Amino acid sequence: MAGLPNMSGMMKQIQKMQEKMAQVQEELEQRTVVGEAGGGMVKATVNGRQRLTALAIEREVLTGEDQDMLEDLILAAVNKALEESQKMAQEEMAKVTSGILPNIPGLNLPGF
C-alpha cells in the first residue's frame, strides 16, 4: 500500500497540469504571430490556436494581373504563420508538462 500516496500525489499533479493547460489554451487564443511573403507584400496573422485572424495584402500586389503569384504569396504567408503558431503553442504546452510527467515515449498529450 506504500504506492497509494504516491499515486494520489500524481493525480493531483495531473489535475493541476490540466487546469494550467486550459489556461494556456485561453492565453494562446490572444497571442498572435505574423507570417510574411513577398518581402512583406502579404502578411498573415494567426493566433496561438491556429486561427487566421488577419490577412494584409499590399495594394500594389492587388493591381497586378498575376493571380497565381498572389495566391502563392497568400499560401506562403498563411503557412509560415501557422508553423510559427504551432511552434509557439508547443513551447507553451511543454512548459506546462515539464517536470510533472515522466518522459514516456509515445505519450502524446492533447494540446487542443
N, C-alpha and C positions, 0 to 999 in steps of 0.2 A: 504493500500500500504506500510505500515511500514515494512512488512516482505520481500519485494523485495531486499533491500540492503543486508539483511542477507543471502538470497538465492544466490545472486551474490558472496558474500564472500565465501560461502560454495563451490560453483562451482570452484572458483579459488583454494581453498584448495584441492579439489578433483583432479584438473588438476595437481597441484604440486605433489600430492601424486602419481599419475600415472607416472609422469616423474621420480620420485625417485624410484618407484618400477621397472621401466625399467632399471635404473642404477644399482640397487641392483641385478637384474637378471644377468646382464652382469658381475658384480663382482663375483657372485656365480659361474659362469662358470669357473673362475680362481681359486677359493678356493677348496681345497680337504680335505677329511677325509680318514682315513685308518681303515678298519675292519680286525681283525686278528682272526685266528682259529688255533687250534692245537698248542698252545703255540708259535705262530708266524711262524709256518711252511707254512701257506698260508696267504698272505696279499692281500687285495683288496683295490684299491684306487678309490674313487668315487668323482666326483666334486659336487658342490652345486646345479647342475641341474639334479642330479640323473643319471649321465652317468658314467659307469665304464671306467676309464682312464688307469688303470694298474692292472695287476694281477701277483703276485710274488709267486712262489712255490719253496720251498727248494728242492735241488737236492735229498736229502735222501728220501723224500716222493715219488719222481718220480721213484726211483729204486725199490720201494716196489711192491708187487703183489696185493695189496688190492685196486682195482679200486674204490670200493664202498666207502671206507674210504676217498680217495682223493676227490671224488665227493662231499661227505658230508662236508669236510673241505672247499672246494671251495664255496659251497652254504652258509655255515655259515659265512664265511668271507665277501662274497658279501652282504648278507642280513644285517650284522652288519654295514657295510659301508653305505648301502642305508639308514638304520634307522638314522645313525648319520648325513648323508647328509640332510635328510628331516627335522630333528630337527634344524640343522643349518639354513636351508632356512626359516623355520617357524619363528625362532627367528629374523632373519634379516627383514623379511616382517612385523613382529609385531612392530619392531622399526619404520618402515615407517608409519604405520597406527595409531600408538599410539598418542592419543590426537587430531587426525584430525576427525575421525569419531566416532560417539557415539557407544557404545556397544549395538548393536541391535541383539537380539537372532535370529539365523538362517541366518544372513547376512554373507555369505562366499565370500570374495573377491578372485578372481583367482590370484594365485601367479605365475602361469606359463601358 
